[in-house]
Structure formats: C-alpha cells, structure tokens
Amino acid sequence: MKLAQYLTEQNLSPEQFAAVMDGMSTSGVRKWMYGERVPRPDQMRKIAEFTGGLVQPNDFVLVEAAE
C-alpha cells in the first residue's frame, strides 16, 4: 500500500504522520507521498512498524514492467 493511500484511509494528515513518526518533517512526508523522494532505510522501518506492515519499503519503489 502506498503511503498516501494509508494516510487517506486512516484520516491522517502529513503533519499528523510526521508528528507521530518523531523526527520526520512534514515536507519529507509529502515528498514520500508523491514519489519525489524515497525514505532512508531507518525511516522505512519506522513507517512499516507504525503502519502495522501495511506500508512496506517496496511500496516506495517504482518498478517499470518489462515489455
């Protein structure tokens, strides 16, 4: 599940998510949501833990399908 989808389903704003994730900025959360930046490995672990595994590190990677 993508982070943006998780936040929408949980009715959380990027500001609220950044606050509970301790040390993550709101602008960083927004960049992750829109694919402009990929979280560091330690941040991905925190995200996966907080979301109960619904958002995984692979969810931040865009993979193009081979033709």
ChimeraX attribute file (.defattr): number of C-alpha atoms within 10 A of each C-alpha:
attribute: neighborCount
match mode: 1-to-1
recipient: residues
	/A:1	13
	/A:2	18
	/A:3	23
	/A:4	19
	/A:5	12
	/A:6	15
	/A:7	16
	/A:8	11
	/A:9	9
	/A:10	10
	/A:11	10
	/A:12	13
	/A:13	15
	/A:14	20
	/A:15	15
	/A:16	12
	/A:17	17
	/A:18	18
	/A:19	13
	/A:20	10
	/A:21	15
	/A:22	9
	/A:23	9
	/A:24	15
	/A:25	15
	/A:26	16
	/A:27	12
	/A:28	15
	/A:29	23
	/A:30	18
	/A:31	15
	/A:32	17
	/A:33	19
	/A:34	13
	/A:35	16
	/A:36	11
	/A:37	14
	/A:38	18
	/A:39	17
	/A:40	9
	/A:41	10
	/A:42	8
	/A:43	15
	/A:44	18
	/A:45	16
	/A:46	15
	/A:47	20
	/A:48	15
	/A:49	13
	/A:50	14
	/A:51	16
	/A:52	10
	/A:53	13
	/A:54	14
	/A:55	21
	/A:56	19
	/A:57	17
	/A:58	11
	/A:59	14
	/A:60	20
	/A:61	12
	/A:62	8
	/A:63	8
	/A:64	6
	/A:65	5
	/A:66	4
	/A:67	3
